[in-house]
């Protein structure tokens, strides 16, 4: 999948450069379809990236792994309460 994403991104850049060249030589009317092709390939590249990200999150969730920085709310509340007790800010 990484190879396909790299190829699509490379073709996106190539078509954009070709479109810019055609715009300078022949005008935007002639090169409009090249820019549209470049934009559609870029959107495909982004879609593939989002699909891979969702797939990896689902597989991590199935395995029971937590991603870095994801904590449950109760654990965060306990840590905040302990911190407030140490600082003397607890009003209870």
N, C-alpha and C positions, 0 to 999 in steps of 0.2 A: 504494500500500500504506500510505503514511503517513496518508492520509485515512481509510482503513478502521480503522486502529489508533486514531486520534483519536476516531472516532465510537463505537467499541466502549468505549473508556475513558470517554467522556462518558456513554454509556448506563449503564455500570456505576455511576458516581457518582449518576446520576439515580435508578436503581432502588434504590440503597442509601438515599438520602434518603427516597424514597417509603416504603420498608420501615420506616425508623425512625419516620416519621410515623404509619403505620398501626399500628405496635407501640404507640405512646403512646395512640392513640385507640381501637383495637379489640382490641389484645392480640397477642401473638406467634403464637398459633395461626392467626390470619387472615393474618398477613403473612409466614409462613414461606416460602411459595413465591416471594415477591418477593426475599427474601434469597438463596435458592438460585439464582435467576436472576441476581442481581448477582454472586454468587461464580463461577458458571459463565462469565459474560461476562469477569470478571477473569482467570480461568484461560485463556480463549481469547486475551485480550490478551497474556498472558505467553508463550503458545505461539507466537503470531505473531512476537513479538520474538525468541524463541530461533531460530525458523526463519529469520528474516532475518539473524541473526548468523551462523548456520552457512553460509548461502548466500554471504554476503560473505567469510567465511574461505575457502570453497572456491574462489571466483573469484580471490581474492588468491593462493592457492596455485597455481592454474593459470597465472596471469600471472608467477609467480616472485617476487612481491613479498614482503618480510618485514614483519611487523608490528613496530611500535615495541617494543623490549625483547626481541625474540626473537633470540637468538644461538645458534649451534651450540656444542656442548660443547667442541670442540677450540679454538675461538677464545677461549672463556672461560678454558680451562686455560692457554693461552699468555699471556693478559693477567695471570692470577694469578701465573704463574711470573716474568714480568718485574717485577711489583710486588714480589714477595718478594725478587728479586735486588737491586732498588734499596734496599729496606729493610734488607738484610743478614740476612734470615731464612732464606736457602737453606742447608739442611744438607748438600747434595750435595757 
